[in-house]
Amino acid sequence: MSMFRKKPVVIEARQIVGDAVDAMKVCEWVEGAGYPWLLGNALEPATLPPQSGNPGDPGIYIDPATGELVIRTLEGDMRATYGDWIIKGVQGEFYPCKPDIFTATYEPA
């Protein structure tokens, strides 16, 4: 068996805390990095077309039924709620991370 250590990587991340205004600041950060707001009926995610029409294209929307931030990724739609961290990965991709996993994985740089 071979052993491997994860390479140290510095990432940007913001936590969804506070009120809806604070959550929107996180959304604006994601949007400002090229993730467009997806249009359509947020109650029916199948009607939310990605920007170029390809299912894996990035985008964001707020699910009105739950208030969760939904980030569309190549792996599918990922949901984030208050307390979760939004991570900007090394290739500019965004994804949510639960606070306990974030604390176990990352430390301030």
C-alpha positions as MATLAB code, in Angstrom:
seq = 'MSMFRKKPVVIEARQIVGDAVDAMKVCEWVEGAGYPWLLGNALEPATLPPQSGNPGDPGIYIDPATGELVIRTLEGDMRATYGDWIIKGVQGEFYPCKPDIFTATYEPA';
ca = [
       0.000    0.000    0.000;
       1.232    3.500   -0.838;
       0.737    6.489    1.437;
      -0.018   10.018    0.227;
      -0.250   13.412    1.875;
      -2.565   16.119    0.563;
      -0.607   19.041   -0.907;
      -0.931   22.278    1.027;
      -3.224   24.572   -0.918;
      -4.371   28.072   -0.037;
      -8.041   28.664   -0.856;
     -10.503   31.526   -0.529;
     -13.594   30.833    1.551;
     -16.480   32.723    3.072;
     -18.955   31.524    5.645;
     -22.690   32.103    5.378;
     -23.499   33.753    8.716;
     -25.780   36.467    9.990;
     -28.832   37.630    8.129;
     -30.024   37.496    4.520;
     -27.962   40.614    3.673;
     -24.805   38.801    4.784;
     -25.782   35.730    2.767;
     -26.260   37.924   -0.304;
     -22.691   39.233    0.098;
     -21.478   35.638   -0.236;
     -23.716   35.194   -3.296;
     -22.327   38.378   -4.855;
     -18.777   37.079   -4.303;
     -19.651   33.846   -6.131;
     -21.468   35.737   -8.889;
     -18.554   38.166   -9.278;
     -16.280   35.232  -10.044;
     -18.362   34.199  -13.037;
     -21.176   32.077  -11.613;
     -24.342   33.560  -13.140;
     -27.714   33.678  -11.435;
     -29.806   30.999  -13.086;
     -33.252   31.953  -14.322;
     -36.430   29.917  -14.193;
     -38.787   28.542  -11.564;
     -36.628   27.937   -8.492;
     -39.273   25.530   -7.155;
     -38.552   23.309  -10.160;
     -34.743   23.130  -10.567;
     -35.133   21.321  -13.893;
     -36.360   24.648  -15.326;
     -33.159   26.435  -14.284;
     -31.037   26.339  -17.437;
     -27.279   26.735  -17.112;
     -25.791   29.731  -18.861;
     -24.705   27.903  -22.021;
     -27.283   25.136  -21.972;
     -24.871   22.465  -20.731;
     -25.990   20.707  -17.505;
     -22.583   21.052  -15.810;
     -22.148   24.777  -16.407;
     -21.727   26.760  -13.182;
     -24.452   28.936  -11.736;
     -26.180   29.865   -8.495;
     -29.706   30.346   -7.234;
     -31.604   30.554   -3.960;
     -34.151   27.779   -3.341;
     -37.235   29.689   -2.119;
     -38.645   26.593   -0.444;
     -35.632   26.187    1.872;
     -33.684   29.460    1.573;
     -30.583   27.459    0.701;
     -27.958   28.731   -1.710;
     -27.676   26.227   -4.550;
     -24.408   26.085   -6.485;
     -24.544   24.212   -9.772;
     -21.323   22.241  -10.325;
     -20.070   19.512  -12.638;
     -21.044   17.059   -9.895;
     -24.602   18.415   -9.712;
     -26.420   20.968   -7.585;
     -24.840   21.443   -4.152;
     -26.743   23.151   -1.324;
     -25.443   25.501    1.364;
     -27.207   27.011    4.348;
     -26.318   29.274    7.286;
     -23.064   28.213    8.914;
     -21.726   26.477    5.806;
     -18.541   27.664    4.130;
     -18.354   28.407    0.404;
     -14.938   27.500   -0.955;
     -13.340   28.839   -4.115;
     -11.131   25.998   -5.326;
      -7.793   26.138   -7.067;
      -9.415   26.139  -10.525;
     -11.921   28.877   -9.672;
     -14.736   26.458   -8.907;
     -17.098   26.962   -5.959;
     -18.588   24.410   -3.622;
     -20.078   24.342   -0.120;
     -18.476   22.717    2.916;
     -20.050   21.955    6.313;
     -18.407   23.822    9.230;
     -17.064   20.714   10.991;
     -15.377   19.424    7.821;
     -14.005   22.898    7.068;
     -12.493   23.200   10.572;
     -10.943   19.727   10.330;
      -9.469   20.443    6.885;
      -8.423   24.105    6.828;
      -6.597   26.571    9.049;
      -6.032   30.327    8.539;
      -3.232   31.121    6.090;
];
